[in-house]
Amino acid sequence: MKTSAGILLFKKEKYSLYYFLVHPGGPFWRNKDLGAWSIPKGEFLPDEDPLEHALKEFKEETGKTIEGKFIGLSPVQQKGGKTVYAWALERDIETSDLYSNTFSLEWPPKSGKIIEVPEVDQWEWFSSEEAQKRINTAQKDFITELENILKNQ
């Protein structure tokens, strides 16, 4: 069973919450929007610390290092069967200077042609309502759980 770990970055502006989401790079995702966005995350191995891995993935997908008081959220299972662990962190980051690492991909499939694509090709802050439309369906639960936690603080 595949497992991923990631960070749900959020910020408060007046009375609204905003969420930082990333859009996967590569030709498969090029024209996909609603339901295609995600928290910055990546797969980890059983012997790895999930939070440490989530922080490493955040740096790989944004070029930024973050730290602070993390709020553990309940894991979710995505449609393909992958379990995603997440931690929320209240932090604002500027998106204009972000960059992602790249990976090699055979494209078109079975063509023998290898291209380099960014892991992430867009970064954006979304209002709660907009984030819930754009994020992977299973990951909506992270937003819902965090908002319930914040409401009860």
Phi and psi in radians as a Rosetta constraint file:
Dihedral C 1 N 2 CA 2 C 2 CIRCULARHARMONIC -1.393 0.35
Dihedral N 2 CA 2 C 2 N 3 CIRCULARHARMONIC 2.492 0.35
Dihedral C 2 N 3 CA 3 C 3 CIRCULARHARMONIC -2.310 0.35
Dihedral N 3 CA 3 C 3 N 4 CIRCULARHARMONIC 2.472 0.35
Dihedral C 3 N 4 CA 4 C 4 CIRCULARHARMONIC -2.196 0.35
Dihedral N 4 CA 4 C 4 N 5 CIRCULARHARMONIC 2.760 0.35
Dihedral C 4 N 5 CA 5 C 5 CIRCULARHARMONIC -2.347 0.35
Dihedral N 5 CA 5 C 5 N 6 CIRCULARHARMONIC 2.448 0.35
Dihedral C 5 N 6 CA 6 C 6 CIRCULARHARMONIC -2.670 0.35
Dihedral N 6 CA 6 C 6 N 7 CIRCULARHARMONIC 3.097 0.35
Dihedral C 6 N 7 CA 7 C 7 CIRCULARHARMONIC -2.087 0.35
Dihedral N 7 CA 7 C 7 N 8 CIRCULARHARMONIC 2.233 0.35
Dihedral C 7 N 8 CA 8 C 8 CIRCULARHARMONIC -1.739 0.35
Dihedral N 8 CA 8 C 8 N 9 CIRCULARHARMONIC 1.753 0.35
Dihedral C 8 N 9 CA 9 C 9 CIRCULARHARMONIC -1.465 0.35
Dihedral N 9 CA 9 C 9 N 10 CIRCULARHARMONIC 2.378 0.35
Dihedral C 9 N 10 CA 10 C 10 CIRCULARHARMONIC -2.434 0.35
Dihedral N 10 CA 10 C 10 N 11 CIRCULARHARMONIC 2.758 0.35
Dihedral C 10 N 11 CA 11 C 11 CIRCULARHARMONIC -2.486 0.35
Dihedral N 11 CA 11 C 11 N 12 CIRCULARHARMONIC 2.696 0.35
Dihedral C 11 N 12 CA 12 C 12 CIRCULARHARMONIC -1.887 0.35
Dihedral N 12 CA 12 C 12 N 13 CIRCULARHARMONIC 2.310 0.35
Dihedral C 12 N 13 CA 13 C 13 CIRCULARHARMONIC -2.277 0.35
Dihedral N 13 CA 13 C 13 N 14 CIRCULARHARMONIC 2.021 0.35
Dihedral C 13 N 14 CA 14 C 14 CIRCULARHARMONIC 0.949 0.35
Dihedral N 14 CA 14 C 14 N 15 CIRCULARHARMONIC -1.978 0.35
Dihedral C 14 N 15 CA 15 C 15 CIRCULARHARMONIC -1.910 0.35
Dihedral N 15 CA 15 C 15 N 16 CIRCULARHARMONIC 0.255 0.35
Dihedral C 15 N 16 CA 16 C 16 CIRCULARHARMONIC -2.043 0.35
Dihedral N 16 CA 16 C 16 N 17 CIRCULARHARMONIC 2.657 0.35
Dihedral C 16 N 17 CA 17 C 17 CIRCULARHARMONIC -1.839 0.35
Dihedral N 17 CA 17 C 17 N 18 CIRCULARHARMONIC 2.498 0.35
Dihedral C 17 N 18 CA 18 C 18 CIRCULARHARMONIC -2.211 0.35
Dihedral N 18 CA 18 C 18 N 19 CIRCULARHARMONIC 2.532 0.35
Dihedral C 18 N 19 CA 19 C 19 CIRCULARHARMONIC -2.126 0.35
Dihedral N 19 CA 19 C 19 N 20 CIRCULARHARMONIC 2.447 0.35
Dihedral C 19 N 20 CA 20 C 20 CIRCULARHARMONIC -1.625 0.35
Dihedral N 20 CA 20 C 20 N 21 CIRCULARHARMONIC 2.063 0.35
Dihedral C 20 N 21 CA 21 C 21 CIRCULARHARMONIC -2.186 0.35
Dihedral N 21 CA 21 C 21 N 22 CIRCULARHARMONIC 2.746 0.35
Dihedral C 21 N 22 CA 22 C 22 CIRCULARHARMONIC -2.111 0.35
Dihedral N 22 CA 22 C 22 N 23 CIRCULARHARMONIC 2.637 0.35
Dihedral C 22 N 23 CA 23 C 23 CIRCULARHARMONIC -1.908 0.35
Dihedral N 23 CA 23 C 23 N 24 CIRCULARHARMONIC 2.224 0.35
Dihedral C 23 N 24 CA 24 C 24 CIRCULARHARMONIC -1.134 0.35
Dihedral N 24 CA 24 C 24 N 25 CIRCULARHARMONIC 2.481 0.35
Dihedral C 24 N 25 CA 25 C 25 CIRCULARHARMONIC -1.486 0.35
Dihedral N 25 CA 25 C 25 N 26 CIRCULARHARMONIC 3.031 0.35
Dihedral C 25 N 26 CA 26 C 26 CIRCULARHARMONIC 1.781 0.35
Dihedral N 26 CA 26 C 26 N 27 CIRCULARHARMONIC 2.818 0.35
Dihedral C 26 N 27 CA 27 C 27 CIRCULARHARMONIC -1.125 0.35
Dihedral N 27 CA 27 C 27 N 28 CIRCULARHARMONIC -0.552 0.35
Dihedral C 27 N 28 CA 28 C 28 CIRCULARHARMONIC -1.067 0.35
Dihedral N 28 CA 28 C 28 N 29 CIRCULARHARMONIC -0.665 0.35
Dihedral C 28 N 29 CA 29 C 29 CIRCULARHARMONIC -1.634 0.35
Dihedral N 29 CA 29 C 29 N 30 CIRCULARHARMONIC -0.095 0.35
Dihedral C 29 N 30 CA 30 C 30 CIRCULARHARMONIC -0.846 0.35
Dihedral N 30 CA 30 C 30 N 31 CIRCULARHARMONIC -0.839 0.35
Dihedral C 30 N 31 CA 31 C 31 CIRCULARHARMONIC -1.831 0.35
Dihedral N 31 CA 31 C 31 N 32 CIRCULARHARMONIC 0.284 0.35
Dihedral C 31 N 32 CA 32 C 32 CIRCULARHARMONIC -1.756 0.35
Dihedral N 32 CA 32 C 32 N 33 CIRCULARHARMONIC 2.418 0.35
Dihedral C 32 N 33 CA 33 C 33 CIRCULARHARMONIC -2.306 0.35
Dihedral N 33 CA 33 C 33 N 34 CIRCULARHARMONIC -1.338 0.35
Dihedral C 33 N 34 CA 34 C 34 CIRCULARHARMONIC -1.085 0.35
Dihedral N 34 CA 34 C 34 N 35 CIRCULARHARMONIC 2.204 0.35
Dihedral C 34 N 35 CA 35 C 35 CIRCULARHARMONIC 1.452 0.35
Dihedral N 35 CA 35 C 35 N 36 CIRCULARHARMONIC -0.057 0.35
Dihedral C 35 N 36 CA 36 C 36 CIRCULARHARMONIC -1.668 0.35
Dihedral N 36 CA 36 C 36 N 37 CIRCULARHARMONIC -0.392 0.35
Dihedral C 36 N 37 CA 37 C 37 CIRCULARHARMONIC -1.299 0.35
Dihedral N 37 CA 37 C 37 N 38 CIRCULARHARMONIC 2.852 0.35
Dihedral C 37 N 38 CA 38 C 38 CIRCULARHARMONIC -2.685 0.35
Dihedral N 38 CA 38 C 38 N 39 CIRCULARHARMONIC 2.902 0.35
Dihedral C 38 N 39 CA 39 C 39 CIRCULARHARMONIC -1.279 0.35
Dihedral N 39 CA 39 C 39 N 40 CIRCULARHARMONIC 2.653 0.35
Dihedral C 39 N 40 CA 40 C 40 CIRCULARHARMONIC -1.089 0.35
Dihedral N 40 CA 40 C 40 N 41 CIRCULARHARMONIC 2.145 0.35
Dihedral C 40 N 41 CA 41 C 41 CIRCULARHARMONIC -2.751 0.35
Dihedral N 41 CA 41 C 41 N 42 CIRCULARHARMONIC 2.988 0.35
Dihedral C 41 N 42 CA 42 C 42 CIRCULARHARMONIC -2.894 0.35
Dihedral N 42 CA 42 C 42 N 43 CIRCULARHARMONIC 2.819 0.35
Dihedral C 42 N 43 CA 43 C 43 CIRCULARHARMONIC -1.219 0.35
Dihedral N 43 CA 43 C 43 N 44 CIRCULARHARMONIC 2.509 0.35
Dihedral C 43 N 44 CA 44 C 44 CIRCULARHARMONIC -2.286 0.35
Dihedral N 44 CA 44 C 44 N 45 CIRCULARHARMONIC 2.775 0.35
Dihedral C 44 N 45 CA 45 C 45 CIRCULARHARMONIC -1.585 0.35
Dihedral N 45 CA 45 C 45 N 46 CIRCULARHARMONIC 2.759 0.35
Dihedral C 45 N 46 CA 46 C 46 CIRCULARHARMONIC -0.978 0.35
Dihedral N 46 CA 46 C 46 N 47 CIRCULARHARMONIC -0.524 0.35
Dihedral C 46 N 47 CA 47 C 47 CIRCULARHARMONIC -1.549 0.35
Dihedral N 47 CA 47 C 47 N 48 CIRCULARHARMONIC 0.057 0.35
Dihedral C 47 N 48 CA 48 C 48 CIRCULARHARMONIC -1.646 0.35
Dihedral N 48 CA 48 C 48 N 49 CIRCULARHARMONIC 2.624 0.35
Dihedral C 48 N 49 CA 49 C 49 CIRCULARHARMONIC -1.371 0.35
Dihedral N 49 CA 49 C 49 N 50 CIRCULARHARMONIC 2.099 0.35
Dihedral C 49 N 50 CA 50 C 50 CIRCULARHARMONIC -1.034 0.35
Dihedral N 50 CA 50 C 50 N 51 CIRCULARHARMONIC -0.743 0.35
Dihedral C 50 N 51 CA 51 C 51 CIRCULARHARMONIC -1.160 0.35
Dihedral N 51 CA 51 C 51 N 52 CIRCULARHARMONIC -0.752 0.35
Dihedral C 51 N 52 CA 52 C 52 CIRCULARHARMONIC -1.042 0.35
Dihedral N 52 CA 52 C 52 N 53 CIRCULARHARMONIC -0.710 0.35
Dihedral C 52 N 53 CA 53 C 53 CIRCULARHARMONIC -1.164 0.35
Dihedral N 53 CA 53 C 53 N 54 CIRCULARHARMONIC -0.702 0.35
Dihedral C 53 N 54 CA 54 C 54 CIRCULARHARMONIC -1.029 0.35
Dihedral N 54 CA 54 C 54 N 55 CIRCULARHARMONIC -0.719 0.35
Dihedral C 54 N 55 CA 55 C 55 CIRCULARHARMONIC -1.182 0.35
Dihedral N 55 CA 55 C 55 N 56 CIRCULARHARMONIC -0.659 0.35
Dihedral C 55 N 56 CA 56 C 56 CIRCULARHARMONIC -1.120 0.35
Dihedral N 56 CA 56 C 56 N 57 CIRCULARHARMONIC -0.772 0.35
Dihedral C 56 N 57 CA 57 C 57 CIRCULARHARMONIC -1.120 0.35
Dihedral N 57 CA 57 C 57 N 58 CIRCULARHARMONIC -0.697 0.35
Dihedral C 57 N 58 CA 58 C 58 CIRCULARHARMONIC -1.011 0.35
Dihedral N 58 CA 58 C 58 N 59 CIRCULARHARMONIC -0.794 0.35
Dihedral C 58 N 59 CA 59 C 59 CIRCULARHARMONIC -1.119 0.35
Dihedral N 59 CA 59 C 59 N 60 CIRCULARHARMONIC -0.746 0.35
Dihedral C 59 N 60 CA 60 C 60 CIRCULARHARMONIC -1.104 0.35
Dihedral N 60 CA 60 C 60 N 61 CIRCULARHARMONIC -0.625 0.35
Dihedral C 60 N 61 CA 61 C 61 CIRCULARHARMONIC -1.613 0.35
Dihedral N 61 CA 61 C 61 N 62 CIRCULARHARMONIC -0.158 0.35
Dihedral C 61 N 62 CA 62 C 62 CIRCULARHARMONIC -2.290 0.35
Dihedral N 62 CA 62 C 62 N 63 CIRCULARHARMONIC -0.348 0.35
Dihedral C 62 N 63 CA 63 C 63 CIRCULARHARMONIC 1.424 0.35
Dihedral N 63 CA 63 C 63 N 64 CIRCULARHARMONIC 0.040 0.35
Dihedral C 63 N 64 CA 64 C 64 CIRCULARHARMONIC -1.963 0.35
Dihedral N 64 CA 64 C 64 N 65 CIRCULARHARMONIC 2.512 0.35
Dihedral C 64 N 65 CA 65 C 65 CIRCULARHARMONIC -1.741 0.35
Dihedral N 65 CA 65 C 65 N 66 CIRCULARHARMONIC 2.363 0.35
Dihedral C 65 N 66 CA 66 C 66 CIRCULARHARMONIC -2.215 0.35
Dihedral N 66 CA 66 C 66 N 67 CIRCULARHARMONIC 2.703 0.35
Dihedral C 66 N 67 CA 67 C 67 CIRCULARHARMONIC -2.654 0.35
Dihedral N 67 CA 67 C 67 N 68 CIRCULARHARMONIC 2.880 0.35
Dihedral C 67 N 68 CA 68 C 68 CIRCULARHARMONIC 2.641 0.35
Dihedral N 68 CA 68 C 68 N 69 CIRCULARHARMONIC -2.838 0.35
Dihedral C 68 N 69 CA 69 C 69 CIRCULARHARMONIC -1.613 0.35
Dihedral N 69 CA 69 C 69 N 70 CIRCULARHARMONIC 1.866 0.35
Dihedral C 69 N 70 CA 70 C 70 CIRCULARHARMONIC -1.514 0.35
Dihedral N 70 CA 70 C 70 N 71 CIRCULARHARMONIC 2.508 0.35
Dihedral C 70 N 71 CA 71 C 71 CIRCULARHARMONIC -1.886 0.35
Dihedral N 71 CA 71 C 71 N 72 CIRCULARHARMONIC 1.994 0.35
Dihedral C 71 N 72 CA 72 C 72 CIRCULARHARMONIC -1.209 0.35
Dihedral N 72 CA 72 C 72 N 73 CIRCULARHARMONIC 2.364 0.35
Dihedral C 72 N 73 CA 73 C 73 CIRCULARHARMONIC -2.022 0.35
Dihedral N 73 CA 73 C 73 N 74 CIRCULARHARMONIC 2.789 0.35
Dihedral C 73 N 74 CA 74 C 74 CIRCULARHARMONIC -1.231 0.35
Dihedral N 74 CA 74 C 74 N 75 CIRCULARHARMONIC 2.398 0.35
Dihedral C 74 N 75 CA 75 C 75 CIRCULARHARMONIC -1.100 0.35
Dihedral N 75 CA 75 C 75 N 76 CIRCULARHARMONIC 2.655 0.35
Dihedral C 75 N 76 CA 76 C 76 CIRCULARHARMONIC -2.149 0.35
Dihedral N 76 CA 76 C 76 N 77 CIRCULARHARMONIC 2.746 0.35
Dihedral C 76 N 77 CA 77 C 77 CIRCULARHARMONIC -1.958 0.35
Dihedral N 77 CA 77 C 77 N 78 CIRCULARHARMONIC 2.140 0.35
Dihedral C 77 N 78 CA 78 C 78 CIRCULARHARMONIC -1.399 0.35
Dihedral N 78 CA 78 C 78 N 79 CIRCULARHARMONIC 2.870 0.35
Dihedral C 78 N 79 CA 79 C 79 CIRCULARHARMONIC -0.911 0.35
Dihedral N 79 CA 79 C 79 N 80 CIRCULARHARMONIC -0.673 0.35
Dihedral C 79 N 80 CA 80 C 80 CIRCULARHARMONIC -1.330 0.35
Dihedral N 80 CA 80 C 80 N 81 CIRCULARHARMONIC -0.025 0.35
Dihedral C 80 N 81 CA 81 C 81 CIRCULARHARMONIC 1.762 0.35
Dihedral N 81 CA 81 C 81 N 82 CIRCULARHARMONIC -0.185 0.35
Dihedral C 81 N 82 CA 82 C 82 CIRCULARHARMONIC -1.226 0.35
Dihedral N 82 CA 82 C 82 N 83 CIRCULARHARMONIC 2.359 0.35
Dihedral C 82 N 83 CA 83 C 83 CIRCULARHARMONIC -1.631 0.35
Dihedral N 83 CA 83 C 83 N 84 CIRCULARHARMONIC 2.302 0.35
Dihedral C 83 N 84 CA 84 C 84 CIRCULARHARMONIC -2.048 0.35
Dihedral N 84 CA 84 C 84 N 85 CIRCULARHARMONIC 2.202 0.35
Dihedral C 84 N 85 CA 85 C 85 CIRCULARHARMONIC -1.756 0.35
Dihedral N 85 CA 85 C 85 N 86 CIRCULARHARMONIC 2.493 0.35
Dihedral C 85 N 86 CA 86 C 86 CIRCULARHARMONIC -2.507 0.35
Dihedral N 86 CA 86 C 86 N 87 CIRCULARHARMONIC 2.661 0.35
Dihedral C 86 N 87 CA 87 C 87 CIRCULARHARMONIC -2.244 0.35
Dihedral N 87 CA 87 C 87 N 88 CIRCULARHARMONIC 2.375 0.35
Dihedral C 87 N 88 CA 88 C 88 CIRCULARHARMONIC -1.662 0.35
Dihedral N 88 CA 88 C 88 N 89 CIRCULARHARMONIC 2.585 0.35
Dihedral C 88 N 89 CA 89 C 89 CIRCULARHARMONIC -2.538 0.35
Dihedral N 89 CA 89 C 89 N 90 CIRCULARHARMONIC 2.271 0.35
Dihedral C 89 N 90 CA 90 C 90 CIRCULARHARMONIC -1.466 0.35
Dihedral N 90 CA 90 C 90 N 91 CIRCULARHARMONIC 1.977 0.35
Dihedral C 90 N 91 CA 91 C 91 CIRCULARHARMONIC -2.866 0.35
Dihedral N 91 CA 91 C 91 N 92 CIRCULARHARMONIC 2.481 0.35
Dihedral C 91 N 92 CA 92 C 92 CIRCULARHARMONIC -1.846 0.35
Dihedral N 92 CA 92 C 92 N 93 CIRCULARHARMONIC 2.304 0.35
Dihedral C 92 N 93 CA 93 C 93 CIRCULARHARMONIC -2.280 0.35
Dihedral N 93 CA 93 C 93 N 94 CIRCULARHARMONIC 2.538 0.35
Dihedral C 93 N 94 CA 94 C 94 CIRCULARHARMONIC -1.331 0.35
Dihedral N 94 CA 94 C 94 N 95 CIRCULARHARMONIC 2.391 0.35
Dihedral C 94 N 95 CA 95 C 95 CIRCULARHARMONIC -1.685 0.35
Dihedral N 95 CA 95 C 95 N 96 CIRCULARHARMONIC -0.195 0.35
Dihedral C 95 N 96 CA 96 C 96 CIRCULARHARMONIC -1.217 0.35
Dihedral N 96 CA 96 C 96 N 97 CIRCULARHARMONIC -0.420 0.35
Dihedral C 96 N 97 CA 97 C 97 CIRCULARHARMONIC -1.946 0.35
Dihedral N 97 CA 97 C 97 N 98 CIRCULARHARMONIC 0.358 0.35
Dihedral C 97 N 98 CA 98 C 98 CIRCULARHARMONIC -1.388 0.35
Dihedral N 98 CA 98 C 98 N 99 CIRCULARHARMONIC 2.664 0.35
Dihedral C 98 N 99 CA 99 C 99 CIRCULARHARMONIC -2.603 0.35
Dihedral N 99 CA 99 C 99 N 100 CIRCULARHARMONIC 2.735 0.35
Dihedral C 99 N 100 CA 100 C 100 CIRCULARHARMONIC -2.103 0.35
Dihedral N 100 CA 100 C 100 N 101 CIRCULARHARMONIC 2.663 0.35
Dihedral C 100 N 101 CA 101 C 101 CIRCULARHARMONIC -1.247 0.35
Dihedral N 101 CA 101 C 101 N 102 CIRCULARHARMONIC 3.017 0.35
Dihedral C 101 N 102 CA 102 C 102 CIRCULARHARMONIC -2.137 0.35
Dihedral N 102 CA 102 C 102 N 103 CIRCULARHARMONIC 2.920 0.35
Dihedral C 102 N 103 CA 103 C 103 CIRCULARHARMONIC -2.508 0.35
Dihedral N 103 CA 103 C 103 N 104 CIRCULARHARMONIC 2.799 0.35
Dihedral C 103 N 104 CA 104 C 104 CIRCULARHARMONIC -1.550 0.35
Dihedral N 104 CA 104 C 104 N 105 CIRCULARHARMONIC 2.436 0.35
Dihedral C 104 N 105 CA 105 C 105 CIRCULARHARMONIC -2.460 0.35
Dihedral N 105 CA 105 C 105 N 106 CIRCULARHARMONIC 2.365 0.35
Dihedral C 105 N 106 CA 106 C 106 CIRCULARHARMONIC -1.401 0.35
Dihedral N 106 CA 106 C 106 N 107 CIRCULARHARMONIC 2.030 0.35
Dihedral C 106 N 107 CA 107 C 107 CIRCULARHARMONIC -2.554 0.35
Dihedral N 107 CA 107 C 107 N 108 CIRCULARHARMONIC 2.312 0.35
Dihedral C 107 N 108 CA 108 C 108 CIRCULARHARMONIC -1.089 0.35
Dihedral N 108 CA 108 C 108 N 109 CIRCULARHARMONIC 2.763 0.35
Dihedral C 108 N 109 CA 109 C 109 CIRCULARHARMONIC -0.927 0.35
Dihedral N 109 CA 109 C 109 N 110 CIRCULARHARMONIC 2.465 0.35
Dihedral C 109 N 110 CA 110 C 110 CIRCULARHARMONIC 1.090 0.35
Dihedral N 110 CA 110 C 110 N 111 CIRCULARHARMONIC 0.313 0.35
Dihedral C 110 N 111 CA 111 C 111 CIRCULARHARMONIC -1.580 0.35
Dihedral N 111 CA 111 C 111 N 112 CIRCULARHARMONIC -0.303 0.35
Dihedral C 111 N 112 CA 112 C 112 CIRCULARHARMONIC 1.397 0.35
Dihedral N 112 CA 112 C 112 N 113 CIRCULARHARMONIC -0.066 0.35
Dihedral C 112 N 113 CA 113 C 113 CIRCULARHARMONIC -1.591 0.35
Dihedral N 113 CA 113 C 113 N 114 CIRCULARHARMONIC 2.193 0.35
Dihedral C 113 N 114 CA 114 C 114 CIRCULARHARMONIC -1.843 0.35
Dihedral N 114 CA 114 C 114 N 115 CIRCULARHARMONIC 2.256 0.35
Dihedral C 114 N 115 CA 115 C 115 CIRCULARHARMONIC -2.123 0.35
Dihedral N 115 CA 115 C 115 N 116 CIRCULARHARMONIC 2.723 0.35
Dihedral C 115 N 116 CA 116 C 116 CIRCULARHARMONIC -1.708 0.35
Dihedral N 116 CA 116 C 116 N 117 CIRCULARHARMONIC 2.227 0.35
Dihedral C 116 N 117 CA 117 C 117 CIRCULARHARMONIC -2.268 0.35
Dihedral N 117 CA 117 C 117 N 118 CIRCULARHARMONIC 2.604 0.35
Dihedral C 117 N 118 CA 118 C 118 CIRCULARHARMONIC -1.260 0.35
Dihedral N 118 CA 118 C 118 N 119 CIRCULARHARMONIC 2.513 0.35
Dihedral C 118 N 119 CA 119 C 119 CIRCULARHARMONIC -1.082 0.35
Dihedral N 119 CA 119 C 119 N 120 CIRCULARHARMONIC -0.648 0.35
Dihedral C 119 N 120 CA 120 C 120 CIRCULARHARMONIC -2.279 0.35
Dihedral N 120 CA 120 C 120 N 121 CIRCULARHARMONIC 2.363 0.35
Dihedral C 120 N 121 CA 121 C 121 CIRCULARHARMONIC -2.011 0.35
Dihedral N 121 CA 121 C 121 N 122 CIRCULARHARMONIC -0.126 0.35
Dihedral C 121 N 122 CA 122 C 122 CIRCULARHARMONIC -2.583 0.35
Dihedral N 122 CA 122 C 122 N 123 CIRCULARHARMONIC 2.592 0.35
Dihedral C 122 N 123 CA 123 C 123 CIRCULARHARMONIC -2.339 0.35
Dihedral N 123 CA 123 C 123 N 124 CIRCULARHARMONIC 2.372 0.35
Dihedral C 123 N 124 CA 124 C 124 CIRCULARHARMONIC -2.737 0.35
Dihedral N 124 CA 124 C 124 N 125 CIRCULARHARMONIC 2.622 0.35
Dihedral C 124 N 125 CA 125 C 125 CIRCULARHARMONIC -1.621 0.35
Dihedral N 125 CA 125 C 125 N 126 CIRCULARHARMONIC 2.330 0.35
Dihedral C 125 N 126 CA 126 C 126 CIRCULARHARMONIC -2.221 0.35
Dihedral N 126 CA 126 C 126 N 127 CIRCULARHARMONIC 2.543 0.35
Dihedral C 126 N 127 CA 127 C 127 CIRCULARHARMONIC -1.071 0.35
Dihedral N 127 CA 127 C 127 N 128 CIRCULARHARMONIC 2.833 0.35
Dihedral C 127 N 128 CA 128 C 128 CIRCULARHARMONIC -0.947 0.35
Dihedral N 128 CA 128 C 128 N 129 CIRCULARHARMONIC -0.829 0.35
Dihedral C 128 N 129 CA 129 C 129 CIRCULARHARMONIC -1.081 0.35
Dihedral N 129 CA 129 C 129 N 130 CIRCULARHARMONIC -0.788 0.35
Dihedral C 129 N 130 CA 130 C 130 CIRCULARHARMONIC -1.212 0.35
Dihedral N 130 CA 130 C 130 N 131 CIRCULARHARMONIC -0.704 0.35
Dihedral C 130 N 131 CA 131 C 131 CIRCULARHARMONIC -1.033 0.35
Dihedral N 131 CA 131 C 131 N 132 CIRCULARHARMONIC -0.691 0.35
Dihedral C 131 N 132 CA 132 C 132 CIRCULARHARMONIC -1.219 0.35
Dihedral N 132 CA 132 C 132 N 133 CIRCULARHARMONIC -0.368 0.35
Dihedral C 132 N 133 CA 133 C 133 CIRCULARHARMONIC -1.411 0.35
Dihedral N 133 CA 133 C 133 N 134 CIRCULARHARMONIC -0.627 0.35
Dihedral C 133 N 134 CA 134 C 134 CIRCULARHARMONIC -1.531 0.35
Dihedral N 134 CA 134 C 134 N 135 CIRCULARHARMONIC -0.539 0.35
Dihedral C 134 N 135 CA 135 C 135 CIRCULARHARMONIC -1.287 0.35
Dihedral N 135 CA 135 C 135 N 136 CIRCULARHARMONIC 2.660 0.35
Dihedral C 135 N 136 CA 136 C 136 CIRCULARHARMONIC -0.821 0.35
Dihedral N 136 CA 136 C 136 N 137 CIRCULARHARMONIC 2.325 0.35
Dihedral C 136 N 137 CA 137 C 137 CIRCULARHARMONIC -0.875 0.35
Dihedral N 137 CA 137 C 137 N 138 CIRCULARHARMONIC -0.813 0.35
Dihedral C 137 N 138 CA 138 C 138 CIRCULARHARMONIC -1.118 0.35
Dihedral N 138 CA 138 C 138 N 139 CIRCULARHARMONIC -0.576 0.35
Dihedral C 138 N 139 CA 139 C 139 CIRCULARHARMONIC -1.304 0.35
Dihedral N 139 CA 139 C 139 N 140 CIRCULARHARMONIC -0.185 0.35
Dihedral C 139 N 140 CA 140 C 140 CIRCULARHARMONIC -0.970 0.35
Dihedral N 140 CA 140 C 140 N 141 CIRCULARHARMONIC -0.564 0.35
Dihedral C 140 N 141 CA 141 C 141 CIRCULARHARMONIC -1.041 0.35
Dihedral N 141 CA 141 C 141 N 142 CIRCULARHARMONIC -0.545 0.35
Dihedral C 141 N 142 CA 142 C 142 CIRCULARHARMONIC -1.086 0.35
Dihedral N 142 CA 142 C 142 N 143 CIRCULARHARMONIC -0.758 0.35
Dihedral C 142 N 143 CA 143 C 143 CIRCULARHARMONIC -1.147 0.35
Dihedral N 143 CA 143 C 143 N 144 CIRCULARHARMONIC -0.812 0.35
Dihedral C 143 N 144 CA 144 C 144 CIRCULARHARMONIC -1.043 0.35
Dihedral N 144 CA 144 C 144 N 145 CIRCULARHARMONIC -0.819 0.35
Dihedral C 144 N 145 CA 145 C 145 CIRCULARHARMONIC -1.115 0.35
Dihedral N 145 CA 145 C 145 N 146 CIRCULARHARMONIC -0.773 0.35
Dihedral C 145 N 146 CA 146 C 146 CIRCULARHARMONIC -1.081 0.35
Dihedral N 146 CA 146 C 146 N 147 CIRCULARHARMONIC -0.759 0.35
Dihedral C 146 N 147 CA 147 C 147 CIRCULARHARMONIC -1.102 0.35
Dihedral N 147 CA 147 C 147 N 148 CIRCULARHARMONIC -0.622 0.35
Dihedral C 147 N 148 CA 148 C 148 CIRCULARHARMONIC -1.161 0.35
Dihedral N 148 CA 148 C 148 N 149 CIRCULARHARMONIC -0.718 0.35
Dihedral C 148 N 149 CA 149 C 149 CIRCULARHARMONIC -1.078 0.35
Dihedral N 149 CA 149 C 149 N 150 CIRCULARHARMONIC -0.823 0.35
Dihedral C 149 N 150 CA 150 C 150 CIRCULARHARMONIC -1.160 0.35
Dihedral N 150 CA 150 C 150 N 151 CIRCULARHARMONIC -0.620 0.35
Dihedral C 150 N 151 CA 151 C 151 CIRCULARHARMONIC -1.106 0.35
Dihedral N 151 CA 151 C 151 N 152 CIRCULARHARMONIC -0.586 0.35
Dihedral C 151 N 152 CA 152 C 152 CIRCULARHARMONIC -1.644 0.35
Dihedral N 152 CA 152 C 152 N 153 CIRCULARHARMONIC 0.157 0.35
